[in-house]
Amino acid sequence: MTVSLDLVDVDSLLTEEEVAIRATARRFADERLRPHLPEWFESATIPARDLAKELGALGLLGMHLTGYGCAGLGPVAYGLACLEIEAADSGMRSLVSVQGSLAMYAIWKYGSEEQKTEWLPRMAAGEAIGCFGLTEPDFGSNPGGMRTNARRDGDDWVLNGSKMWITNGSVADVAVVWARTDDGVRGFAVPTDTPGFSAPEITRKMSLRASVTSELILDDVRLPASAMLPEARGLSGPLGCLNEARFGIIFGAMGAARDCLETALDYAAERQVFDKPLSAYQLTQAKFADMAVELNKGILLAVHLGRLKEKGSLRPEQVSVGKLNNVREAIAIARECRTILAANGISGEYPVMRHANNLESVLTYEGTSEVHQLVIGQALTGQAAFR
């Protein structure tokens, strides 16, 4: 692709360090991920442990956290890395964001010094993989209804319950599990080799096939008192982690959209229809113009929200604006690009249908579009309409 899609000079808003981080992530995506993604998607298997170590060696795991072996980079640099990784595949970005923005962030933000020292350096290096257990089979958008429970038994905690749709679950070394206690919802760092813990992989997926997705089953899982995350009490803990992950999605979805648009532009330039390139037709150019405008608007929004996050002033409803808009526009771009490729758009030779399938999951995880509409609606009206 030789034509720049940066129609509004977004690059002028970035620092040299941010551009360098973006280049590192793009090179990894191009050299390590893209050549294998059609096969990984087809077979629904990925070398998760190898990829985690390689991502860790590049400093891309928990890169926006400080200390404990983490790179301590800014939100925009982290977002741009997510954009480049998701330009390869949403499942690959899920591995990065669940590791860094959910599992590592939960321990970094709410954990004890002992928990941080035990887990974060290894997770930053990709030597240990984490997962985040909040969603349950019957409780997705309403995590407050969770049935997973933790009860005291002497000095120990005993956990029972199940979690569903957990990225990295079957390959994780530590699971951050949220459970109901007599003292409200609390988080626990659960080593996955603890007796009673199992994580069967979810198969037959039509989306995010290049990603490990699992169920977590906790059957009388006994943990010492030190397994509890001491600084998280109530739903504010897991919801704070979700906002971290949603921030990465705001950037990441634009990566998937960009890859679709670049693919369609290349295809239309070569595809001859009635003796001239498909890209020479007015209707095709109108599609490209509309998609490029939405792509650039989405990236501008992402960078702006990143700057707010740098200042510590990013509000939850602003994260919802970004997630709602950017994923919605990304999936619209993927679908439109599929029409330009026509029948070739469904072929695994091109990434467009793979991105579209993946974005169907991104549209509903980390908060459905409807949930984000209600968050924004509450900010506009002052009325909570969740029930």
Solvent accessible surface area in square Angstrom, and as a share of the most:
residue,aa,sasa,rsa
1,M,88,0.39
2,T,140,0.81
3,V,101,0.58
4,S,74,0.48
5,L,23,0.11
6,D,47,0.24
7,L,113,0.56
8,V,78,0.45
9,D,83,0.43
10,V,8,0.05
11,D,61,0.32
12,S,78,0.50
13,L,90,0.45
14,L,20,0.10
15,T,69,0.40
16,E,160,0.72
17,E,99,0.44
18,E,10,0.05
19,V,56,0.32
20,A,57,0.44
21,I,31,0.16
22,R,40,0.14
23,A,44,0.34
24,T,31,0.18
25,A,0,0.00
26,R,94,0.34
27,R,127,0.46
28,F,18,0.07
29,A,0,0.00
30,D,62,0.32
31,E,122,0.54
32,R,58,0.21
33,L,2,0.01
34,R,71,0.26
35,P,86,0.54
36,H,68,0.30
37,L,0,0.00
38,P,67,0.42
39,E,112,0.50
40,W,20,0.07
41,F,31,0.13
42,E,136,0.61
43,S,60,0.39
44,A,31,0.24
45,T,84,0.49
46,I,25,0.13
47,P,44,0.27
48,A,6,0.05
49,R,99,0.36
50,D,79,0.41
51,L,1,0.00
52,A,0,0.00
53,K,108,0.46
54,E,58,0.26
55,L,7,0.03
56,G,10,0.10
57,A,92,0.71
58,L,76,0.38
59,G,26,0.25
60,L,3,0.01
61,L,3,0.01
62,G,1,0.01
63,M,1,0.00
64,H,26,0.11
65,L,3,0.01
66,T,79,0.46
67,G,42,0.40
68,Y,66,0.25
69,G,68,0.65
70,C,17,0.10
71,A,53,0.41
72,G,36,0.35
73,L,32,0.16
74,G,29,0.28
75,P,21,0.13
76,V,0,0.00
77,A,2,0.01
78,Y,2,0.01
79,G,0,0.00
80,L,4,0.02
81,A,3,0.02
82,C,1,0.00
83,L,6,0.03
84,E,0,0.00
85,I,2,0.01
86,E,0,0.00
87,A,0,0.00
88,A,0,0.00
89,D,0,0.00
90,S,0,0.00
91,G,0,0.00
92,M,5,0.02
93,R,3,0.01
94,S,2,0.01
95,L,4,0.02
96,V,3,0.02
97,S,2,0.02
98,V,11,0.06
99,Q,1,0.00
100,G,0,0.00
101,S,0,0.00
102,L,8,0.04
103,A,0,0.00
104,M,0,0.00
105,Y,24,0.09
106,A,0,0.00
107,I,0,0.00
108,W,69,0.24
109,K,100,0.42
110,Y,24,0.09
111,G,5,0.05
112,S,32,0.21
113,E,107,0.48
114,E,113,0.51
115,Q,6,0.03
116,K,37,0.16
117,T,81,0.47
118,E,84,0.38
119,W,17,0.06
120,L,0,0.00
121,P,54,0.34
122,R,97,0.35
123,M,0,0.00
124,A,8,0.06
125,A,38,0.30
126,G,1,0.01
127,E,104,0.47
128,A,0,0.00
129,I,1,0.01
130,G,0,0.00
131,C,0,0.00
132,F,12,0.05
133,G,0,0.00
134,L,11,0.06
135,T,45,0.26
136,E,10,0.05
137,P,76,0.48
138,D,98,0.51
139,F,37,0.16
140,G,45,0.43
141,S,75,0.49
142,N,67,0.34
143,P,18,0.11
144,G,25,0.24
145,G,21,0.20
146,M,3,0.01
147,R,154,0.56
148,T,1,0.00
149,N,61,0.31
150,A,4,0.03
151,R,120,0.44
152,R,124,0.45
153,D,57,0.30
154,G,66,0.64
155,D,114,0.59
156,D,39,0.20
157,W,17,0.06
158,V,3,0.02
159,L,0,0.00
160,N,37,0.19
161,G,28,0.27
162,S,30,0.19
163,K,0,0.00
164,M,43,0.19
165,W,146,0.51
166,I,5,0.03
167,T,18,0.11
168,N,3,0.02
169,G,2,0.02
170,S,46,0.30
171,V,35,0.20
172,A,8,0.07
173,D,40,0.21
174,V,0,0.00
175,A,0,0.00
176,V,0,0.00
177,V,0,0.00
178,W,0,0.00
179,A,0,0.00
180,R,98,0.36
181,T,14,0.08
182,D,161,0.83
183,D,75,0.39
184,G,32,0.30
185,V,10,0.06
186,R,13,0.05
187,G,0,0.00
188,F,0,0.00
189,A,4,0.03
190,V,0,0.00
191,P,44,0.27
192,T,31,0.18
193,D,125,0.65
194,T,20,0.11
195,P,115,0.72
196,G,35,0.33
197,F,22,0.09
198,S,51,0.33
199,A,22,0.17
200,P,60,0.38
201,E,82,0.37
202,I,27,0.14
203,T,95,0.55
204,R,226,0.83
205,K,29,0.12
206,M,153,0.68
207,S,20,0.13
208,L,15,0.07
209,R,50,0.18
210,A,0,0.00
211,S,6,0.04
212,V,12,0.07
213,T,10,0.06
214,S,0,0.00
215,E,43,0.19
216,L,0,0.00
217,I,65,0.33
218,L,4,0.02
219,D,90,0.47
220,D,84,0.44
221,V,0,0.00
222,R,117,0.43
223,L,3,0.01
224,P,74,0.46
225,A,49,0.38
226,S,59,0.38
227,A,10,0.07
228,M,27,0.12
229,L,0,0.00
230,P,58,0.37
231,E,119,0.53
232,A,1,0.01
233,R,143,0.52
234,G,22,0.21
235,L,52,0.26
236,S,83,0.53
237,G,1,0.01
238,P,0,0.00
239,L,70,0.35
240,G,23,0.23
241,C,0,0.00
242,L,22,0.11
243,N,35,0.18
244,E,18,0.08
245,A,1,0.01
246,R,27,0.10
247,F,1,0.00
248,G,0,0.00
249,I,1,0.00
250,I,0,0.00
251,F,0,0.00
252,G,0,0.00
253,A,0,0.00
254,M,0,0.00
255,G,0,0.00
256,A,0,0.00
257,A,0,0.00
258,R,26,0.09
259,D,10,0.05
260,C,0,0.00
261,L,1,0.00
262,E,43,0.19
263,T,21,0.12
264,A,0,0.00
265,L,39,0.19
266,D,64,0.33
267,Y,26,0.10
268,A,0,0.00
269,A,53,0.41
270,E,140,0.63
271,R,123,0.45
272,Q,101,0.45
273,V,41,0.24
274,F,181,0.75
275,D,140,0.73
276,K,82,0.35
277,P,46,0.29
278,L,32,0.16
279,S,30,0.19
280,A,48,0.37
281,Y,60,0.23
282,Q,164,0.73
283,L,145,0.72
284,T,9,0.05
285,Q,99,0.44
286,A,52,0.41
287,K,65,0.28
288,F,18,0.08
289,A,55,0.43
290,D,97,0.50
291,M,8,0.04
292,A,10,0.08
293,V,75,0.43
294,E,43,0.19
295,L,3,0.01
296,N,6,0.03
297,K,106,0.45
298,G,0,0.00
299,I,25,0.13
300,L,63,0.31
301,L,40,0.20
302,A,0,0.00
303,V,3,0.02
304,H,101,0.45
305,L,5,0.03
306,G,0,0.00
307,R,61,0.22
308,L,25,0.13
309,K,48,0.20
310,E,83,0.37
311,K,152,0.64
312,G,68,0.66
313,S,53,0.34
314,L,36,0.18
315,R,125,0.45
316,P,77,0.49
317,E,40,0.18
318,Q,35,0.15
319,V,5,0.03
320,S,3,0.02
321,V,59,0.34
322,G,0,0.00
323,K,3,0.01
324,L,16,0.08
325,N,41,0.21
326,N,0,0.00
327,V,1,0.01
328,R,105,0.38
329,E,38,0.17
330,A,0,0.00
331,I,6,0.03
332,A,49,0.38
333,I,4,0.02
334,A,0,0.00
335,R,124,0.45
336,E,55,0.25
337,C,0,0.00
338,R,74,0.27
339,T,63,0.36
340,I,9,0.05
341,L,0,0.00
342,A,55,0.43
343,A,81,0.62
344,N,60,0.31
345,G,0,0.00
346,I,112,0.57
347,S,39,0.25
348,G,61,0.59
349,E,136,0.61
350,Y,52,0.20
351,P,25,0.16
352,V,0,0.00
353,M,59,0.27
354,R,29,0.11
355,H,0,0.00
356,A,10,0.08
357,N,44,0.22
358,N,0,0.00
359,L,0,0.00
360,E,78,0.35
361,S,27,0.17
362,V,0,0.00
363,L,39,0.20
364,T,73,0.43
365,Y,51,0.19
366,E,30,0.13
367,G,16,0.15
368,T,31,0.18
369,S,22,0.14
370,E,110,0.49
371,V,26,0.15
372,H,0,0.00
373,Q,85,0.38
374,L,61,0.30
375,V,36,0.21
376,I,33,0.17
377,G,24,0.23
378,Q,72,0.32
379,A,58,0.45
380,L,144,0.72
381,T,92,0.54
382,G,60,0.58
383,Q,127,0.56
384,A,70,0.54
385,A,61,0.47
386,F,95,0.40
387,R,251,0.92
